[in-house]
Amino acid sequence: MASWRLPQGRAVGSVRWLPSSAAAWDRMLVSTLFDPETGKPSLELNALGSKDSTEGRPWLDLRGEWELPGRVSALATAALQGENFLAVAGSIEGSVTVVPVDAVQVTTSELLDKEPLVLSGLHEASVCAVDVLDDSGDCLAVGEDGKISVVKISESELLPKRVHDSHGHISFSAAHWASSMEFVTAGVGAPLQWWDLRKPGGPVSQCRLKWDGSSPGFVHSLDVHPSRKHLCVVGGSGGSIFAWDLRWQRDAVKLAGVSASKSAIVESEVWEVKYDHASTISSSSDSGKVPPVMFCSEDGVLATIEGGNVTELLAEPCAINSFDVDCENGKDIVCGLEHESILFLKRRI
Amino acid sequence: MPGIRRLEELENGERNAGGDGSSSSSAAVIYSVPGGLRDPGRLWVSWSNGNQLQLSYIENAVAGGGRVTEIHLGEGWDAERRRLAYDSLPAFALLQNQRQLGYNPGDWWEHVLEYSKSIRSVLDQPTQGKEKTSMLKAVWELIEVFYVDRSATWWLPERLVDWLAEYDKVLLSDEDTVHSKVASFQRKLSEIQFPEDDVAYWDAMASALSVGWLDVVIAFLRMHGSYRLDQLDDRQTENGLVEAVTLLIMQMPRLRPRLPDGSPGVAIGFKPDFSKAREKWRSQVSKLENSVFWAECNHRGTLLGLKKLIQVLLGNVDVLQLSTFHWMELLVAHFLHLIPFSLVLDGMRSIASKCKGLKSFGDEDLQELLSAIISNDTEILLAKCSKVFNAWMMAHVDDLLIAKGEDVRSLLEEDRQTLGGLSLKELHRLVYSQVLSSHSLTWQLAPVYLAACPNRGLGMLEALLMKQSCSNQKLALKALEICRLYELDTVSTAIARAVGVHSLKHGKKGQGIMWLQLARDEQRLSTLADQILNTITSGEADSLDNLEHFEGLCDILGSGATKHQGLSFLARYKSFKAALQNIRDLRRREASYTENLAALGRAAVTSLLQLLKSGTFPRKFWLSLLQESVELLEWPEQVLVSESETNTLLCCLQELFLARDRLEDDILSTAEPGAVDRLRLALASNLCRAILQS
């Protein structure tokens, strides 16, 4: 396992790989940055170059840069039909920005300059999570204001649709598509909820999370298993990670957390959680077990958890605010660090 | 506009007051704020994040407009300085941890040496403002040699040689140094065929030899013209002399444990052996000096040049003085060629001051700083260091100095009246913490340094945390995490309350409740519960949709039910309300589900009685609750409320009357006229029906 820190000189928000299937070009990395000197938030597309696969310090080669209307609070990427990609960012002011990435143009030496599509005022408060569907590009956005929107992208227009409005009684903090019509949300004052666009009016299924003790917890991140769509995992306060199997509508299982087991290596906020792509590819789907999950935390830990065993991949001196695993083979991991840098981790499997 | 002009004047004034802030104020961000005040115009001056001063000018409401100007005061934090701050944090934290765990004074210096090395590796990274950082590194390493590394005491002079070899190029930027001379001739060397004709060739070599850069001298000597094969003259003797000098230089004994691979010289790690070897070697040098072959050397330049090199090797003070350009170089030359056994530090100090007297250089403060390090004069060192470098250096260098011994420790750790009861060490850390706190990206580093301040650290940490913005949840959670690490429960409560109130004010009810629960703010939570009840009972939230939202709220409010005794009734009230709603829905559709209807009715009655009996349901809501029960009392199909149950309801109503008579609270007057009568009638008639049925 080898890791490299790439200082950015600006605050790094979220980091995401572009889900590339084309091996012709280097790994493409989308990151959101915030320059404290100018106060300008931006979104960058970089190619991650490295001399050979295991040795040699990698570097970032800027392929495109876009200024955003507000400081980014959520980021997602998706592959569209015809080798094009989307990066979608939600801001703390409530706007959603869609940046189209042309796969052909990205390989040329010119910087990408296509104007991003901006939908300002979609939400009245911070957009806490966005997710984009591969192929269709439908974008799901949830906000602190308790609204859920689905934004469809046509040609050069964004068509927003309000799916739900709780008038601020609930503040959504995480959301993820489960299929082209279903998605899962989590939030403050709300249970884990499973929604179906074909059945409007409310969630079709929900499940309460049992937080440790009397203090309530916040959910920060949510992921749905890429192949077993009835499984989802959430991460939040107190190092807590819950897994929920939709087929059994009882409580979610607590995988990690302050009181859950002795091996609670993380006691702080779990900022992001994802199913580990590497093992979803390598292991055959054993339906009885909870599949391995990767998470990052405020106290600087990046680890995987499988069957109660925690494997630490990184222990940084600062918070890891965001990470992403490449969906191709799960070897390349990228993290956004609190100390203004991007960390690239290459693991052997 | 006069107002705007006033603002700009003020801005300029601040610029001047901020000293070097002019560079950053040129990049001041201007925001427009919508005017919302009747007054003709107002100017606010307030501190924003860190060291930003916010000037807000608001015109009148009619004309609208106004603006906010943010001015960065003090020194700017560029990305490079922030990187240094980030990267040096782990080493500092580790050292403080080791210290807290207890340490053995005997080998403490080894821990400090590790710390020093990790900081140096941080300074090693590629930087933009290169010169300043390498100067920082030069001073840092010199302090490490003289204050920390006890394994190097016996070969201190040679350490100094190594140090100069690495940093001679950064000490002086625009004056001659050995490095600049050597480097400039090196460029020339590749172009000329017979360098021995050039005096600069020999001068550069003599200089390099004085400060012990033997490899450079050897490389230069190999370029000597007599080595060329295409010679016309007979230069054999000359070549032999060059070779002899080269050989002597290669064999020069050095008092040090080892030399880098491939470098000339012989490392000897045992002092008596070294003395013997050196005597022998010197006698060989003198023998060569008096050799007869010099007479046969035809090239005058070579003759003089080689003799000069031999004079350097023999330690001729005049030649050494001529060959070096500043006192650090002269000092090194002294140690190498003149008095290599000087290990007593007092001796070192006097030689250093002597050298300084002979060849001082421009930068006074830096010069003083270096000589203070060499002569272990800690007080001057501190004074000069704070002049030359910034707060980062002061906060990090203290641990290095303290490794020296008790004297330095008491100098730095003793609490001083003049500093308000602080020690110098704590003062340095506090100052650095303040610098860190002044930037929105680095404030999270400050706690580590404040935690290492025994007197004022905690107080400042509390102040720092309390000043963080409460509008961003994620940031607030980061602040709470710091509170958790340092066990600052009261601060975390205060932050949670602030965030809770902020969320509520911005209409995020669920989030607000959650934070208030974190803050254990019973009072606000009860008020909120009352408000929610008010909304529900007043009929504003009649639609099922709204009820569902309230359900969510009740769930959060009720989740801490054991703690928030007063709120547990909300869940029951919710089920009562839901049952009523269901009944209405069913009735509206079709009355074909009479049995279902009755079951729902019973459920509603049960919840109603549980509510009233529990003793937690606030009395001021009783009347509206009773009024809602009229529907159940007047159930058309059957008697739904039993005799005893009706009695309980009657008792409740009676209690309200009693309360009014005792002048406690008059809830009855809030009811619509006739409503109470209708309720009474319903109760009475139901009682009747119940008795009859039983």
Boltz contact constraints between the chains, C-beta under 6 A:
constraints:
  - contact:
      token1: [A, 7]
      token2: [B, 83]
      max_distance: 6.0
  - contact:
      token1: [A, 9]
      token2: [B, 79]
      max_distance: 6.0
  - contact:
      token1: [A, 11]
      token2: [B, 441]
      max_distance: 6.0
  - contact:
      token1: [A, 36]
      token2: [B, 440]
      max_distance: 6.0
  - contact:
      token1: [A, 36]
      token2: [B, 441]
      max_distance: 6.0
  - contact:
      token1: [A, 39]
      token2: [B, 29]
      max_distance: 6.0
  - contact:
      token1: [A, 144]
      token2: [B, 508]
      max_distance: 6.0
  - contact:
      token1: [A, 166]
      token2: [B, 549]
      max_distance: 6.0
  - contact:
      token1: [A, 168]
      token2: [B, 507]
      max_distance: 6.0
  - contact:
      token1: [A, 168]
      token2: [B, 508]
      max_distance: 6.0
  - contact:
      token1: [A, 168]
      token2: [B, 509]
      max_distance: 6.0
  - contact:
      token1: [A, 169]
      token2: [B, 509]
      max_distance: 6.0
  - contact:
      token1: [A, 169]
      token2: [B, 510]
      max_distance: 6.0
  - contact:
      token1: [A, 169]
      token2: [B, 549]
      max_distance: 6.0
  - contact:
      token1: [A, 169]
      token2: [B, 552]
      max_distance: 6.0
  - contact:
      token1: [A, 169]
      token2: [B, 553]
      max_distance: 6.0
  - contact:
      token1: [A, 170]
      token2: [B, 510]
      max_distance: 6.0
  - contact:
      token1: [A, 170]
      token2: [B, 552]
      max_distance: 6.0
  - contact:
      token1: [A, 171]
      token2: [B, 508]
      max_distance: 6.0
  - contact:
      token1: [A, 171]
      token2: [B, 510]
      max_distance: 6.0
  - contact:
      token1: [A, 171]
      token2: [B, 511]
      max_distance: 6.0
  - contact:
      token1: [A, 188]
      token2: [B, 510]
      max_distance: 6.0
  - contact:
      token1: [A, 188]
      token2: [B, 511]
      max_distance: 6.0
  - contact:
      token1: [A, 188]
      token2: [B, 514]
      max_distance: 6.0
  - contact:
      token1: [A, 189]
      token2: [B, 510]
      max_distance: 6.0
  - contact:
      token1: [A, 189]
      token2: [B, 552]
      max_distance: 6.0
  - contact:
      token1: [A, 189]
      token2: [B, 556]
      max_distance: 6.0
  - contact:
      token1: [A, 190]
      token2: [B, 552]
      max_distance: 6.0
  - contact:
      token1: [A, 214]
      token2: [B, 560]
      max_distance: 6.0
  - contact:
      token1: [A, 214]
      token2: [B, 563]
      max_distance: 6.0
  - contact:
      token1: [A, 216]
      token2: [B, 514]
      max_distance: 6.0
  - contact:
      token1: [A, 216]
      token2: [B, 517]
      max_distance: 6.0
  - contact:
      token1: [A, 268]
      token2: [B, 481]
      max_distance: 6.0
  - contact:
      token1: [A, 269]
      token2: [B, 477]
      max_distance: 6.0
  - contact:
      token1: [A, 298]
      token2: [B, 481]
      max_distance: 6.0
  - contact:
      token1: [A, 317]
      token2: [B, 90]
      max_distance: 6.0
  - contact:
      token1: [A, 339]
      token2: [B, 86]
      max_distance: 6.0
